[in-house]
């Protein structure tokens, strides 16, 4: 069978690490199983905040990957504020604009008002020209752009104006509806330009895919273009039942970045109280933070006098992270303490579910994450201030250590629907639908 061809425009691609790149690496891995040949367009010499070279092993070796150099302002920024030139910059540092020094605040203003829609804006025009030439001599049946960065959508918009390809816009995070949009210190001119760009993208594409239902609902205020939810997920191929041996300690494991809005103060308070009570749990408890915590998290740990209970593991590869979570007694899930927290559906939730481990979620009890946890049999969702609830739940879990509750459970249909292969099937079905409409029009 001759495969149809889909162009995927993404900034994040191996050796980049993190949840955003995993989403599309896994789609590319399985698209051929459902009749689609992926062609990946990405950046050359990109400034990635996280590196994970192991993810390249997930990509079929003969997948066509196209690259155009990207010019980014981060080297100038590092020189301006006195950072080491080899230090990796997380683009989300802009969301901390109210807490930065004057040089950083100036950098935020420049980034917000001169680099629109984001720091990869200079990548847009060269990419459009490159893809225009490529599409003249190469057959492509559909196109997908994934953001952030939303410059990827602007590249796709430029391509669409030249080539009538069915186009899916993939929103991993919102654009103007993101929680830190107001922290970018935008002038009215820059703000209106963001709104105009997003409106053009949303109204021109054929379908908007989001990772959660609340984000899809919120986009109804911006466009009438059809929306479809295709969440993040887990890869069954990553599971290794032989590694599902729970640690002899009572270990609470968190995978990912911790920052000011994702700092589990309620957990630190609960552990502090248990420590003061000299509860037996303290003798065996270990909190393992696997990833990159910001200084504010370390400070909170010390302020609550629980530093002897917390281990800062640092960043590890995706496969190593899965091994950590498979051996955990409890997995910690934190939903950002922000105004849009109900719509946040962090990608790690699905790999947590696949591990079969008990999940302690701190976040809104009526958000997208809570809905998925509840429908999958996990009820431990606690508000950011519910110290008593967190404390009691941990004690109950501690008392279960060693019995059948700590063993991995077979994957149930409620969880299997989030397998990467099943999600790719949904994406391929959407591509089939859009290309069929084009043929019939």
BELSUL-V596807 format. One record per residue. N is the residue number from 1. SS is DSSP state (hx for helix, st for strand, lp for the rest). PSI is psi in degrees with one decimal (none if undefined). NEAR is the number of other C-alpha atoms within 10 Angstrom. Layout:
n: <N & N>
ss: <SS & SS>
psi: <PSI & PSI>
near: <NEAR & NEAR>
This chain:
n: <1 & 2 & 3 & 4 & 5 & 6 & 7 & 8 & 9 & 10 & 11 & 12 & 13 & 14 & 15 & 16 & 17 & 18 & 19 & 20 & 21 & 22 & 23 & 24 & 25 & 26 & 27 & 28 & 29 & 30 & 31 & 32 & 33 & 34 & 35 & 36 & 37 & 38 & 39 & 40 & 41 & 42 & 43 & 44 & 45 & 46 & 47 & 48 & 49 & 50 & 51 & 52 & 53 & 54 & 55 & 56 & 57 & 58 & 59 & 60 & 61 & 62 & 63 & 64 & 65 & 66 & 67 & 68 & 69 & 70 & 71 & 72 & 73 & 74 & 75 & 76 & 77 & 78 & 79 & 80 & 81 & 82 & 83 & 84 & 85 & 86 & 87 & 88 & 89 & 90 & 91 & 92 & 93 & 94 & 95 & 96 & 97 & 98 & 99 & 100 & 101 & 102 & 103 & 104 & 105 & 106 & 107 & 108 & 109 & 110 & 111 & 112 & 113 & 114 & 115 & 116 & 117 & 118 & 119 & 120 & 121 & 122 & 123 & 124 & 125 & 126 & 127 & 128 & 129 & 130 & 131 & 132 & 133 & 134 & 135 & 136 & 137 & 138 & 139 & 140 & 141 & 142 & 143 & 144 & 145 & 146 & 147 & 148 & 149 & 150 & 151 & 152 & 153 & 154 & 155 & 156 & 157 & 158 & 159 & 160 & 161 & 162 & 163 & 164 & 165 & 166 & 167 & 168 & 169 & 170 & 171 & 172 & 173 & 174 & 175 & 176 & 177 & 178 & 179 & 180 & 181 & 182 & 183 & 184 & 185 & 186 & 187 & 188 & 189 & 190 & 191 & 192 & 193 & 194 & 195 & 196 & 197 & 198 & 199 & 200 & 201 & 202 & 203 & 204 & 205 & 206 & 207 & 208 & 209 & 210 & 211 & 212 & 213 & 214 & 215 & 216 & 217 & 218 & 219 & 220 & 221 & 222 & 223 & 224 & 225 & 226 & 227 & 228 & 229 & 230 & 231 & 232 & 233 & 234 & 235 & 236 & 237 & 238 & 239 & 240 & 241 & 242 & 243 & 244 & 245 & 246 & 247 & 248 & 249 & 250 & 251 & 252 & 253 & 254 & 255 & 256 & 257 & 258 & 259 & 260 & 261 & 262 & 263 & 264 & 265 & 266 & 267 & 268 & 269 & 270 & 271 & 272 & 273 & 274 & 275 & 276 & 277 & 278 & 279 & 280 & 281 & 282 & 283 & 284 & 285 & 286 & 287 & 288 & 289 & 290 & 291 & 292 & 293 & 294 & 295 & 296 & 297 & 298 & 299 & 300 & 301 & 302 & 303 & 304 & 305 & 306 & 307 & 308 & 309 & 310 & 311 & 312 & 313 & 314 & 315 & 316 & 317 & 318 & 319 & 320 & 321 & 322 & 323 & 324 & 325 & 326 & 327 & 328 & 329 & 330 & 331 & 332 & 333 & 334 & 335 & 336 & 337 & 338 & 339 & 340 & 341 & 342 & 343 & 344 & 345 & 346 & 347 & 348 & 349 & 350 & 351 & 352 & 353 & 354 & 355 & 356 & 357 & 358 & 359 & 360 & 361 & 362 & 363 & 364 & 365 & 366 & 367 & 368 & 369 & 370 & 371 & 372 & 373 & 374 & 375 & 376 & 377 & 378 & 379 & 380 & 381 & 382 & 383 & 384 & 385 & 386 & 387 & 388 & 389 & 390 & 391 & 392 & 393 & 394 & 395 & 396 & 397 & 398 & 399 & 400 & 401 & 402 & 403 & 404 & 405 & 406 & 407 & 408 & 409 & 410 & 411 & 412 & 413 & 414 & 415 & 416 & 417 & 418 & 419 & 420 & 421 & 422 & 423 & 424 & 425 & 426 & 427 & 428 & 429 & 430 & 431 & 432 & 433 & 434 & 435 & 436 & 437 & 438 & 439 & 440 & 441>
ss: <lp & lp & lp & st & st & st & st & st & st & lp & lp & lp & lp & lp & lp & st & lp & lp & hx & hx & hx & hx & hx & hx & hx & hx & hx & hx & hx & hx & hx & hx & hx & hx & lp & st & st & st & st & st & st & st & st & st & lp & lp & lp & lp & lp & lp & st & lp & hx & hx & hx & hx & hx & hx & lp & lp & lp & lp & lp & st & st & st & st & st & st & lp & lp & lp & lp & hx & hx & hx & hx & hx & hx & hx & hx & lp & lp & lp & lp & lp & lp & lp & lp & lp & hx & hx & hx & hx & hx & hx & hx & hx & hx & lp & lp & hx & hx & hx & hx & hx & hx & hx & hx & hx & hx & hx & hx & hx & lp & lp & lp & lp & lp & lp & lp & lp & hx & hx & hx & hx & hx & hx & hx & hx & hx & hx & hx & hx & hx & hx & hx & lp & lp & lp & lp & st & st & st & st & st & st & lp & lp & lp & hx & hx & hx & hx & hx & hx & hx & hx & hx & hx & hx & hx & lp & lp & lp & st & st & st & st & st & st & lp & lp & lp & lp & lp & lp & lp & lp & lp & hx & hx & hx & hx & lp & lp & lp & hx & hx & hx & hx & hx & hx & hx & hx & hx & hx & hx & hx & hx & hx & hx & hx & hx & lp & lp & st & st & st & st & lp & lp & hx & hx & hx & hx & hx & hx & hx & lp & lp & lp & lp & lp & lp & lp & st & st & st & lp & lp & lp & lp & st & lp & hx & hx & hx & lp & lp & hx & hx & hx & lp & lp & lp & lp & lp & lp & st & st & st & st & st & st & lp & lp & st & lp & hx & hx & hx & lp & lp & hx & hx & hx & hx & hx & hx & hx & hx & hx & hx & hx & hx & lp & lp & lp & lp & hx & hx & hx & hx & st & st & st & st & st & st & lp & lp & st & lp & hx & hx & hx & hx & hx & hx & hx & hx & hx & lp & lp & lp & hx & hx & hx & st & st & st & lp & lp & lp & lp & lp & hx & hx & hx & hx & hx & hx & hx & hx & hx & lp & lp & lp & st & st & st & st & st & lp & lp & lp & lp & lp & lp & hx & hx & hx & lp & lp & lp & lp & hx & hx & hx & hx & hx & hx & hx & hx & lp & lp & st & st & st & st & st & lp & lp & lp & lp & lp & hx & hx & hx & hx & hx & hx & hx & hx & lp & lp & lp & lp & lp & st & st & lp & lp & lp & lp & hx & hx & hx & hx & hx & hx & hx & hx & hx & hx & hx & hx & hx & hx & lp & lp & lp & hx & hx & hx & lp & lp & lp & lp & lp & lp & hx & hx & hx & hx & lp & lp & st & hx & hx & hx & hx & hx & hx & hx & hx & hx & hx & hx & hx & hx & hx & hx & hx & hx & hx & hx & hx & hx & lp>
psi: <132.3 & 125.1 & 140.2 & 156.0 & 131.1 & 130.0 & 124.6 & 116.5 & 111.8 & 137.8 & -43.2 & 121.2 & 147.4 & 134.5 & 12.0 & 146.4 & 177.3 & 172.5 & -36.3 & -41.6 & -33.1 & -37.4 & -48.4 & -24.9 & -41.9 & -38.5 & -46.6 & -37.4 & -36.6 & -5.7 & -36.0 & -28.7 & -17.1 & 25.5 & 14.7 & 133.6 & 116.2 & 137.7 & 118.6 & 128.8 & 126.8 & -176.1 & 145.8 & 137.0 & 42.8 & 157.3 & 92.7 & 131.5 & -24.5 & 136.4 & 132.0 & 93.5 & -18.3 & -23.0 & -23.7 & -24.5 & -15.7 & -16.9 & 128.3 & 133.2 & -24.3 & 14.7 & 133.8 & 124.1 & 119.0 & 140.8 & 141.5 & 134.8 & 143.8 & 135.6 & 119.1 & 153.5 & 4.1 & -31.0 & -42.0 & -40.6 & -45.4 & -38.6 & -39.2 & -43.1 & -0.2 & 23.6 & 156.6 & 138.4 & -22.2 & -4.1 & 135.9 & 134.3 & 127.2 & 125.3 & -22.8 & 1.8 & -21.5 & -27.5 & -8.4 & 23.2 & -33.0 & -9.7 & 6.6 & 161.1 & 176.5 & -34.8 & -42.1 & -38.2 & -38.7 & -41.1 & -38.7 & -43.7 & -45.9 & -46.8 & -45.6 & -31.3 & -19.1 & -20.1 & 91.9 & 126.2 & -10.0 & -174.4 & -7.2 & 19.6 & -30.8 & -7.2 & -15.0 & -60.3 & -45.9 & -34.0 & -41.4 & -43.9 & -42.7 & -47.6 & -31.2 & -46.7 & -40.7 & -43.9 & -21.2 & -33.6 & 4.0 & 131.3 & 130.6 & 136.2 & -20.1 & 168.2 & 142.8 & 134.8 & 139.1 & 134.6 & 162.2 & 161.7 & 145.2 & -5.2 & -28.9 & -38.6 & -34.9 & -33.8 & -47.0 & -36.9 & -43.6 & -38.8 & -43.3 & -34.4 & -20.4 & -24.8 & 126.2 & 64.4 & 138.7 & 135.1 & 124.7 & 128.7 & 123.2 & 115.3 & 100.0 & -31.2 & 157.6 & 168.7 & -90.7 & -10.7 & 7.2 & 150.5 & -28.8 & 11.3 & -39.6 & -10.7 & -2.7 & -0.1 & 47.4 & 141.4 & 164.6 & -34.0 & -47.5 & -40.6 & -45.7 & -33.2 & -40.1 & -48.3 & -42.1 & -45.4 & -47.3 & -40.5 & -43.5 & -44.5 & -50.7 & -36.0 & -20.1 & -34.1 & 168.4 & -33.1 & 143.7 & 124.1 & 132.8 & 163.7 & -5.3 & 159.3 & -33.2 & -40.0 & -41.7 & -42.6 & -43.3 & -32.1 & -14.9 & -25.0 & -15.1 & -25.3 & 155.5 & 0.3 & 138.2 & 144.2 & 148.9 & 136.6 & 120.8 & 104.2 & 173.9 & 178.4 & -160.0 & 154.2 & 118.8 & -27.4 & -19.1 & -13.3 & 136.3 & 101.9 & -26.9 & -19.0 & -1.2 & 55.3 & 111.1 & 139.2 & 147.9 & -24.8 & 166.3 & 97.0 & 130.5 & 117.6 & 132.9 & 133.2 & 124.3 & -167.1 & 141.0 & 127.4 & -167.5 & -39.1 & -8.2 & 42.5 & 113.3 & 69.1 & -36.6 & -33.8 & -45.1 & -39.9 & -42.6 & -43.2 & -36.6 & -42.8 & -42.6 & -35.0 & -44.7 & -33.1 & -5.3 & 42.8 & 144.3 & -26.0 & -32.7 & -31.9 & -23.7 & -2.6 & 140.2 & 124.7 & 122.6 & 113.6 & 105.8 & 104.6 & -148.5 & 95.6 & 141.7 & 167.2 & -34.0 & -30.5 & -46.2 & -40.1 & -40.6 & -40.0 & -43.6 & -41.8 & -33.4 & 5.2 & 42.8 & 18.9 & -26.2 & -13.2 & -9.9 & 132.3 & 122.8 & 101.7 & -34.7 & -178.3 & 136.5 & 169.5 & 165.0 & -43.5 & -39.4 & -36.4 & -40.3 & -38.4 & -40.4 & -46.4 & -31.2 & -23.6 & 3.4 & 149.5 & -38.6 & 139.7 & 132.0 & 126.3 & 125.3 & 124.8 & 130.3 & 135.2 & 73.1 & 173.2 & -26.2 & 25.0 & -24.9 & -25.8 & -8.5 & 125.8 & 81.4 & 141.0 & -27.1 & -19.1 & -35.1 & -37.8 & -33.0 & -47.5 & -41.6 & -25.0 & -21.9 & 7.1 & 153.1 & 140.3 & 126.6 & 109.4 & 129.6 & 114.3 & -170.9 & 136.4 & -6.1 & 26.8 & 178.2 & -41.9 & -43.4 & -39.7 & -45.0 & -41.4 & -46.1 & -42.0 & -15.6 & 9.7 & 10.1 & 120.6 & -5.0 & 75.2 & 119.2 & 143.7 & 160.6 & -19.1 & 1.8 & 70.3 & -43.6 & -43.8 & -44.8 & -44.8 & -48.0 & -41.5 & -41.7 & -40.6 & -42.1 & -44.1 & -38.4 & -39.1 & -17.2 & -9.9 & 128.4 & -14.6 & -171.5 & -16.8 & -20.7 & -4.6 & 148.5 & 137.9 & 149.4 & 147.2 & 126.5 & 160.8 & -33.7 & -27.5 & -39.4 & -26.0 & -18.5 & 12.5 & 145.4 & -35.7 & -42.9 & -37.5 & -37.3 & -34.9 & -39.5 & -42.2 & -44.4 & -37.9 & -38.3 & -42.3 & -42.1 & -43.7 & -44.0 & -40.3 & -32.4 & -40.4 & -40.2 & -41.7 & -31.8 & -9.7 & none>
near: <4 & 7 & 14 & 18 & 20 & 24 & 25 & 24 & 26 & 25 & 29 & 26 & 25 & 22 & 15 & 22 & 23 & 22 & 17 & 20 & 19 & 23 & 20 & 22 & 21 & 21 & 20 & 23 & 17 & 24 & 20 & 18 & 14 & 17 & 18 & 20 & 21 & 24 & 18 & 21 & 22 & 22 & 21 & 14 & 12 & 18 & 22 & 19 & 14 & 19 & 18 & 19 & 13 & 14 & 21 & 15 & 10 & 14 & 16 & 13 & 8 & 6 & 13 & 12 & 14 & 17 & 15 & 18 & 14 & 20 & 17 & 18 & 14 & 19 & 17 & 13 & 18 & 18 & 11 & 12 & 13 & 10 & 14 & 10 & 13 & 8 & 11 & 16 & 17 & 12 & 14 & 10 & 11 & 22 & 17 & 16 & 21 & 13 & 10 & 15 & 11 & 11 & 13 & 20 & 18 & 14 & 23 & 24 & 19 & 16 & 21 & 23 & 21 & 14 & 16 & 19 & 26 & 19 & 21 & 21 & 20 & 17 & 20 & 19 & 14 & 14 & 25 & 20 & 13 & 14 & 23 & 16 & 11 & 13 & 14 & 11 & 8 & 9 & 12 & 19 & 20 & 22 & 23 & 24 & 27 & 27 & 21 & 20 & 22 & 28 & 26 & 28 & 30 & 24 & 23 & 30 & 23 & 18 & 21 & 19 & 10 & 14 & 15 & 12 & 22 & 22 & 27 & 27 & 26 & 26 & 23 & 25 & 22 & 20 & 19 & 15 & 15 & 14 & 16 & 17 & 16 & 13 & 15 & 22 & 20 & 19 & 12 & 10 & 9 & 18 & 19 & 12 & 15 & 20 & 15 & 11 & 19 & 20 & 13 & 15 & 21 & 21 & 15 & 17 & 22 & 16 & 22 & 23 & 23 & 24 & 22 & 23 & 21 & 18 & 25 & 20 & 13 & 13 & 19 & 12 & 8 & 14 & 17 & 11 & 14 & 15 & 21 & 18 & 18 & 19 & 21 & 26 & 29 & 28 & 17 & 15 & 9 & 13 & 17 & 12 & 10 & 7 & 12 & 20 & 15 & 21 & 13 & 13 & 16 & 22 & 23 & 22 & 25 & 25 & 25 & 19 & 16 & 22 & 16 & 16 & 14 & 19 & 24 & 25 & 18 & 20 & 23 & 23 & 23 & 19 & 26 & 21 & 17 & 18 & 18 & 10 & 10 & 11 & 12 & 12 & 18 & 18 & 12 & 12 & 19 & 19 & 23 & 22 & 22 & 22 & 20 & 18 & 20 & 14 & 11 & 13 & 20 & 16 & 12 & 18 & 22 & 13 & 13 & 17 & 16 & 18 & 17 & 12 & 19 & 19 & 13 & 14 & 15 & 14 & 20 & 19 & 17 & 19 & 13 & 12 & 18 & 21 & 18 & 23 & 27 & 28 & 23 & 28 & 28 & 25 & 26 & 22 & 23 & 24 & 25 & 24 & 19 & 14 & 10 & 16 & 19 & 23 & 23 & 24 & 25 & 21 & 20 & 17 & 21 & 23 & 23 & 23 & 25 & 26 & 26 & 22 & 23 & 23 & 23 & 24 & 25 & 27 & 25 & 21 & 18 & 12 & 18 & 19 & 26 & 23 & 15 & 17 & 21 & 13 & 11 & 14 & 13 & 17 & 16 & 18 & 24 & 21 & 16 & 21 & 15 & 15 & 18 & 14 & 15 & 23 & 18 & 13 & 14 & 21 & 14 & 10 & 16 & 19 & 12 & 13 & 17 & 12 & 8 & 9 & 14 & 20 & 17 & 18 & 12 & 11 & 14 & 13 & 9 & 13 & 21 & 20 & 15 & 22 & 19 & 24 & 23 & 17 & 21 & 25 & 18 & 16 & 20 & 21 & 13 & 16 & 25 & 18 & 12 & 20 & 17 & 12 & 11 & 14 & 7 & 7 & 6>
